[in-house]
Amino acid sequence: MRKPLPPLSSLRSFEAVARQLSFSKAAQELHVSPGAVSQQIRALEELLGAKLFDRTRRWVALTDTAARMLPDVQAGLDQLSRACSSEAAPVGEQTLTISVAPSFASKWLLPRLPGFYDSHPEIDLRISATVGLADFKRDKVDLAIRLGHGRYPGLRAEPLFNEALTPLCSPDLLKRRGPLKTPDDLRKHRLIHDMSIPGRADCAAWDRWLALAGARQVSAKRGAKFSLAELAMQAAIDGVGVVLGRVVLAEGDLAAGRLVRPFKIALPLDVSYFLVRSNATVPRPEILSFRNWLLGALKKASVTRSPFPSSSSNAWTANRFGYAVVSSFHRGEACAASFESFKPFGSYNALSSLAT
């Protein structure tokens, strides 16, 4: 005989207190009194026969029982919310909403989407291109691909690949303004700054790259500045100047000859690309399908393997595109389709030219 389920109101109170670590904040969120929340928690503890919170005047802490329960309770409440939502997808319709930065969407993801649709014609993607981080619950986002440090409270971040910066320009610019034989030759060209790079890059990135390359006659203070990476790269394609561009995003333009890479030296960023999802839900089949397709695309692109650059590396001087791909494939084998299965960031070691 199935054990009686706790009242939904008790589970909602438990989830709110566990997430907020506060009875008063949970009460405000649920529009009830703190006493009502306490009563719901006591009723749930009596039903389960276990204590859920250690509570003093100054703090609230989860017991081991509560910590084990919380992910499943959050996932169950989320699924109930989806099932009862007036915006739920019609029967048979499979949709997936993905939040990505506009630059990554236009330069990297969109050119590869035909491959996804060939493998999964039953899934309709909704691409939300936003500069800011998405609110997964408010914006009804299933997945996000972001460049950052991977520390997103309440979210699970899976590392994909690293990013690096290197000078890029139009081949026509070199014909008009002269070749770039040494880094100091950049003094003859206008520098283009991508101001959207997170971490320690932004305007100081040119200073760091020039110092790394040993250039002493170039001022990094001048030049054109753009708030979006694709605008900075398009300016370089149009011959405005030389951009310190992201090698990952430039892959298609380099392969097509719209951009050239005068120097092999690349400045590794202190941020990486991550696949991000909610930590409170069990991944739907559509989420796992996209995730596995994405990692498969990265694996196919990994044509050259060598030790992953350590955090102490000063520069990458790899092959034609020269950037490191951090994938969930260890020794050439795909890991299981679970977000719990990826290895720690430092264990990924695929160095790729992504020459696809």
C-alpha positions as CSV (number, residue, x, y, z in Angstrom):
1,M,0.0,0.0,0.0
2,R,1.4,3.4,-1.0
3,K,2.4,5.7,1.8
4,P,0.1,8.8,2.1
5,L,1.7,11.8,0.5
6,P,2.3,15.0,2.6
7,P,-0.1,17.9,1.9
8,L,1.1,20.1,-0.9
9,S,1.0,23.2,1.4
10,S,3.5,21.5,3.7
11,L,5.9,20.6,0.8
12,R,5.7,24.2,-0.5
13,S,6.5,25.6,3.0
14,F,9.4,23.1,3.3
15,E,10.8,24.1,-0.1
16,A,10.6,27.8,0.6
17,V,12.2,27.6,4.0
18,A,15.0,25.3,2.7
19,R,15.7,27.6,-0.2
20,Q,15.6,30.8,1.8
21,L,17.0,29.4,5.0
22,S,14.5,31.6,6.8
23,F,11.0,31.0,8.1
24,S,10.1,34.7,7.9
25,K,11.2,35.1,4.3
26,A,9.4,31.9,3.4
27,A,6.2,33.3,5.0
28,Q,6.5,36.5,3.0
29,E,6.9,34.5,-0.3
30,L,3.9,32.3,0.5
31,H,1.8,35.2,1.8
32,V,1.2,33.6,5.2
33,S,2.4,34.2,8.7
34,P,5.6,32.7,10.1
35,G,3.5,30.8,12.6
36,A,1.6,29.1,9.7
37,V,4.9,28.1,8.1
38,S,6.2,26.7,11.4
39,Q,2.9,24.7,11.8
40,Q,3.3,23.3,8.3
41,I,6.9,22.2,8.9
42,R,5.9,20.6,12.3
43,A,3.1,18.6,10.5
44,L,5.5,17.5,7.8
45,E,8.1,16.4,10.4
46,E,5.5,14.4,12.3
47,L,4.4,12.7,9.1
48,L,7.9,11.8,8.1
49,G,9.1,11.0,11.6
50,A,12.3,13.1,11.1
51,K,13.5,16.6,12.0
52,L,14.0,18.8,9.0
53,F,15.6,22.0,10.3
54,D,18.0,23.0,13.1
55,R,16.8,26.4,14.2
56,T,18.1,29.1,16.5
57,R,17.3,32.8,16.8
58,R,20.0,33.8,14.3
59,W,20.1,31.0,11.7
60,V,18.3,28.0,10.1
61,A,20.1,25.0,8.8
62,L,18.9,21.9,6.9
63,T,19.3,18.5,8.6
64,D,20.7,15.6,6.5
65,T,17.1,14.4,5.9
66,A,16.1,17.8,4.6
67,A,19.2,18.1,2.4
68,R,18.4,14.7,0.8
69,M,14.7,15.6,0.3
70,L,15.1,19.1,-1.2
71,P,16.2,18.3,-4.8
72,D,13.4,15.8,-5.3
73,V,10.8,18.1,-3.7
74,Q,11.9,21.0,-5.9
75,A,11.8,18.9,-9.0
76,G,8.3,17.6,-8.1
77,L,6.9,21.1,-7.5
78,D,8.4,22.3,-10.7
79,Q,6.9,19.5,-12.7
80,L,3.5,20.2,-11.1
81,S,3.8,23.8,-12.0
82,R,4.6,22.9,-15.6
83,A,1.7,20.5,-15.8
84,C,-0.8,23.1,-14.5
85,S,0.6,26.0,-16.5
86,S,-1.7,27.6,-19.0
87,E,1.3,28.0,-21.3
88,A,2.1,24.3,-21.2
89,A,3.0,22.9,-24.6
90,P,0.3,21.0,-26.5
91,V,0.3,17.2,-26.5
92,G,3.1,16.0,-28.8
93,E,4.9,19.3,-28.9
94,Q,8.5,19.3,-27.7
95,T,10.1,22.7,-27.1
96,L,13.4,23.8,-25.6
97,T,14.2,27.4,-24.6
98,I,17.9,28.2,-24.6
99,S,19.4,31.5,-23.4
100,V,22.6,32.5,-25.0
101,A,24.6,35.7,-25.5
102,P,23.9,37.3,-28.9
103,S,27.5,37.0,-30.0
104,F,27.6,33.3,-29.3
105,A,24.2,32.7,-30.8
106,S,25.1,34.3,-34.2
107,K,28.7,33.3,-34.5
108,W,28.8,29.8,-33.0
109,L,25.4,28.2,-32.3
110,L,23.3,29.2,-35.3
111,P,25.6,27.8,-38.0
112,R,25.5,24.4,-36.2
113,L,21.7,24.2,-35.6
114,P,21.0,22.4,-38.9
115,G,22.9,19.5,-37.5
116,F,20.7,19.5,-34.4
117,Y,17.5,19.6,-36.4
118,D,18.7,16.8,-38.6
119,S,19.2,14.6,-35.5
120,H,16.1,15.9,-33.6
121,P,13.4,17.2,-36.0
122,E,10.8,16.6,-33.2
123,I,12.2,19.4,-31.0
124,D,11.5,23.0,-31.5
125,L,14.2,25.3,-30.2
126,R,13.5,28.8,-28.8
127,I,16.7,30.8,-28.8
128,S,16.6,33.8,-26.4
129,A,19.6,36.0,-27.2
130,T,20.3,38.2,-24.2
131,V,23.3,39.9,-22.8
132,G,22.3,39.5,-19.1
133,L,22.0,36.2,-17.3
134,A,18.5,34.7,-17.6
135,D,16.2,34.1,-14.7
136,F,15.3,30.4,-15.3
137,K,12.0,30.5,-13.5
138,R,10.8,33.9,-14.6
139,D,11.9,33.7,-18.2
140,K,11.0,30.0,-18.5
141,V,14.4,29.1,-19.7
142,D,15.5,25.4,-19.9
143,L,19.2,25.8,-20.7
144,A,21.8,28.6,-21.0
145,I,25.2,28.8,-22.6
146,R,27.3,31.5,-20.9
147,L,30.9,32.7,-20.8
148,G,31.9,33.1,-17.2
149,H,33.4,31.5,-14.1
150,G,30.6,28.8,-13.7
151,R,29.5,30.1,-10.3
152,Y,25.7,30.6,-10.7
153,P,23.8,30.2,-7.4
154,G,21.0,27.6,-7.7
155,L,22.1,26.5,-11.1
156,R,24.2,23.6,-12.4
157,A,27.1,24.6,-14.7
158,E,28.8,22.1,-17.0
159,P,32.1,23.2,-18.5
160,L,32.3,23.2,-22.3
161,F,35.4,24.9,-23.6
162,N,37.8,27.7,-22.8
163,E,38.2,31.0,-24.7
164,A,41.2,33.0,-25.8
165,L,41.9,36.3,-27.4
166,T,44.1,37.0,-30.4
167,P,44.4,39.8,-33.0
168,L,42.1,39.3,-36.0
169,C,41.6,41.5,-39.1
170,S,40.4,41.5,-42.7
171,P,42.9,40.4,-45.3
172,D,42.0,43.5,-47.3
173,L,43.1,45.7,-44.4
174,L,46.6,44.2,-44.6
175,K,46.7,45.0,-48.3
176,R,45.6,48.6,-47.7
177,R,47.5,49.4,-44.5
178,G,50.5,47.1,-44.7
179,P,51.3,43.7,-43.3
180,L,51.5,42.7,-39.7
181,K,54.9,41.0,-39.5
182,T,55.6,41.7,-35.8
183,P,53.3,42.8,-32.9
184,D,54.8,46.3,-33.0
185,D,53.4,46.7,-36.5
186,L,50.0,47.1,-34.8
187,R,50.9,50.7,-34.2
188,K,50.1,51.3,-37.9
189,H,46.5,50.1,-37.4
190,R,43.4,51.1,-35.5
191,L,42.7,48.7,-32.5
192,I,39.2,47.5,-32.0
193,H,38.1,46.7,-28.4
194,D,35.4,44.2,-27.5
195,M,33.9,45.6,-24.2
196,S,31.6,42.6,-23.6
197,I,34.2,40.2,-22.4
198,P,33.7,39.2,-18.7
199,G,36.5,38.6,-16.2
200,R,39.7,40.7,-16.4
201,A,39.6,41.3,-20.1
202,D,37.6,44.3,-21.4
203,C,39.8,47.3,-22.4
204,A,42.9,46.1,-20.6
205,A,43.0,43.0,-22.8
206,W,45.0,44.7,-25.5
207,D,47.5,45.8,-22.8
208,R,47.9,42.3,-21.6
209,W,48.2,40.8,-25.1
210,L,50.7,43.4,-26.2
211,A,52.8,42.8,-23.1
212,L,52.6,39.0,-23.7
213,A,53.7,39.5,-27.3
214,G,56.6,41.8,-26.4
215,A,55.2,44.8,-28.3
216,R,56.6,48.1,-26.9
217,Q,55.6,50.7,-29.5
218,V,51.8,50.2,-29.5
219,S,49.3,52.2,-27.4
220,A,46.3,50.2,-26.3
221,K,44.4,53.3,-25.2
222,R,43.3,54.3,-28.6
223,G,40.8,52.7,-31.0
224,A,37.2,51.9,-31.5
225,K,35.1,50.3,-28.7
226,F,32.0,48.0,-29.2
227,S,29.6,46.7,-26.5
228,L,29.0,43.4,-28.4
229,A,31.5,40.9,-29.7
230,E,29.8,40.4,-33.0
231,L,29.9,44.1,-33.7
232,A,33.6,44.3,-32.9
233,M,34.2,41.3,-35.2
234,Q,32.1,42.8,-38.0
235,A,34.0,46.0,-37.7
236,A,37.2,44.0,-38.3
237,I,35.6,42.2,-41.2
238,D,34.7,45.5,-42.8
239,G,38.3,46.8,-42.5
240,V,37.8,49.2,-39.6
241,G,40.9,47.9,-37.8
242,V,42.3,45.0,-35.8
243,V,40.1,43.4,-33.2
244,L,41.4,41.4,-30.2
245,G,38.8,38.8,-30.9
246,R,37.5,35.6,-29.3
247,V,39.0,32.7,-31.2
248,V,36.0,30.5,-30.6
249,L,33.5,33.0,-32.1
250,A,35.8,33.7,-35.0
251,E,36.1,30.1,-36.2
252,G,33.6,30.5,-39.0
253,D,35.0,33.8,-40.2
254,L,38.6,32.4,-40.1
255,A,37.6,29.3,-42.1
256,A,35.7,31.4,-44.7
257,G,38.7,33.8,-45.1
258,R,36.7,36.9,-43.9
259,L,39.2,37.2,-41.1
260,V,42.9,36.3,-40.8
261,R,45.0,35.7,-37.7
262,P,48.4,37.5,-38.1
263,F,50.0,36.1,-34.9
264,K,49.9,32.7,-33.2
265,I,50.0,34.1,-29.7
266,A,46.6,33.9,-27.9
267,L,45.8,35.4,-24.5
268,P,43.7,32.8,-22.5
269,L,40.8,34.3,-20.7
270,D,40.1,33.6,-17.0
271,V,36.5,32.6,-18.0
272,S,35.1,29.6,-19.9
273,Y,31.9,28.6,-21.7
274,F,29.4,26.7,-19.6
275,L,26.2,24.8,-20.3
276,V,23.9,25.9,-17.4
277,R,20.6,24.5,-16.2
278,S,18.4,24.7,-13.2
279,N,19.5,22.7,-10.2
280,A,16.0,22.2,-9.0
281,T,14.6,20.1,-11.8
282,V,15.1,16.7,-13.3
283,P,16.3,17.3,-16.8
284,R,13.6,16.7,-19.5
285,P,14.5,14.4,-22.4
286,E,14.7,17.5,-24.7
287,I,17.4,19.0,-22.4
288,L,19.4,15.8,-22.5
289,S,19.1,15.5,-26.2
290,F,20.4,19.0,-26.8
291,R,23.2,18.5,-24.2
292,N,24.3,15.3,-25.8
293,W,24.2,16.8,-29.3
294,L,26.3,19.8,-28.1
295,L,28.9,17.6,-26.5
296,G,28.9,15.4,-29.6
297,A,29.5,18.4,-31.8
298,L,32.5,19.3,-29.6
299,K,33.9,15.8,-29.8
300,K,33.7,15.8,-33.6
301,A,35.5,19.1,-33.7
302,S,38.4,17.8,-31.5
303,V,40.7,16.8,-34.3
304,T,43.9,17.4,-32.2
305,R,44.4,16.3,-28.7
306,S,47.2,17.4,-26.4
307,P,47.6,18.3,-22.7
308,F,45.1,21.0,-21.6
309,P,46.8,24.3,-20.9
310,S,47.4,24.8,-17.2
311,S,46.2,27.8,-15.3
312,S,49.7,29.1,-15.2
313,S,50.1,29.1,-19.0
314,N,50.9,32.6,-20.3
315,A,49.7,32.0,-23.8
316,W,48.4,29.5,-26.2
317,T,50.4,29.1,-29.5
318,A,48.3,26.3,-30.9
319,N,47.4,25.6,-34.5
320,R,45.2,27.5,-36.9
321,F,42.4,28.5,-34.5
322,G,44.3,27.5,-31.4
323,Y,41.8,27.2,-28.5
324,A,41.1,24.6,-25.9
325,V,37.9,22.7,-26.0
326,V,36.7,21.4,-22.6
327,S,34.3,18.6,-23.2
328,S,32.8,15.8,-21.3
329,F,34.5,13.1,-23.3
330,H,37.2,11.2,-21.5
331,R,39.6,9.0,-23.5
332,G,37.4,9.4,-26.5
333,E,34.3,7.9,-24.9
334,A,31.1,9.9,-24.3
335,C,30.0,10.1,-20.7
336,A,26.5,9.0,-19.7
337,A,23.6,11.4,-20.4
338,S,23.5,12.8,-16.9
339,F,24.5,16.2,-15.6
340,E,26.1,14.5,-12.6
341,S,28.6,12.7,-14.8
342,F,31.0,15.4,-15.9
343,K,34.5,15.5,-14.6
344,P,36.1,18.3,-12.7
345,F,37.2,21.2,-14.9
346,G,40.9,20.5,-14.6
347,S,40.6,17.0,-16.0
348,Y,39.5,18.1,-19.4
349,N,42.4,18.0,-21.9
350,A,41.2,18.3,-25.5
351,L,43.1,21.0,-27.4
352,S,41.4,21.6,-30.7
353,S,41.6,23.6,-33.8
354,L,37.9,23.1,-34.4
355,A,38.6,23.0,-38.1
356,T,35.2,21.9,-39.2
